[in-house]
Amino acid sequence: MFVVMSDSHTDRDVIKKIKKRYEGTASALFHCGDSELPSNDEIWQGINVVAGNCDYDEGYSEIKMVDVEGKKVLIAHGHQFYVGLGLDRYSYFAEEKEADIALFGHIHQPVAQMIGNTLYINPGSVSQPRGNINIKMYAVVTLLEDGYKVSYHDLEHQEIPGLQFTFEL
């Protein structure tokens, strides 16, 4: 199981809260960018983080690839792939990198979908939600024997009704 958050926009406390809740139980923690915090902030210890379009600190990577429980996880903010217009560009890149799972932020809305053999996840925003679901949220991803479970959680760490998805490989 691993945790994905994004788009905290200066809210360090929410990162700390999620990190504290899952540290030691999650196999990995991810932040998909737009934290607007310094890249050398101690909060990032134990969190895989990338730069977003609002992160000007050059200490961040734009893109990372991380192995989690035997899966290749790609992480990018997504603005560089124009994810607001769709996942075509990002999916071509993820396929080229042979990613099993591709994480992204930028649009502040939850997305969980399979394209080919790759699972794409946007965790929504932990501070500034957009769209029809106006809930600050993050995603919890569980690797199953034959697929994935993605559930979205509010800032009280409760599953959000209607935002649980299972994908078979």
C-alpha positions, 0 to 999 in steps of 0.5 A: 500500500502506498499514499499519493498526495498533491497540490498542497500549495504552501500547506505544510501541515497537511503534508505532515498530517498525512505523513504521520498517519502513514509513516511506517505502514505505507511502503511509499509516500508520494507528493505530485508537486505544487507544494511551494515549499523549499526542496530541502524542507525536512518534511520531504524525508521519506516522501518521493516528491517532484516539482509542480508548475508553482515550485520554483526551487531547482532542487526538485526533480521534474520527473521520478521513477520509483520501484514500489513493491515490484511495480515501476511508479512514474511521478510527474506533476503533469503540467509538462504533459498538458494533463488538463487536456487529457492523458495522451501525452503522459500516457505515451511517456509512461508507456515509453518508460514502461511504467506500471503506475503513473502518478500526476497532479496539476488538475486538483481532481481525482482520476483513477483509470487504466490506459493499456497496462498502466494505472493513472492516478491523480490524488486530487488536491489536499488543499484546493480541490476543483471540479464537482467533488469539493473535498480536500483529498489524497489517494491510497493505492493497494497492490492486489495479487491481480490488480490494484485498489485505489481509494480516496480519503479526506483529511480525517483519513476516512474513505470518501464514498463513491471514490473506491476503484478496483482494477484487474490486470 
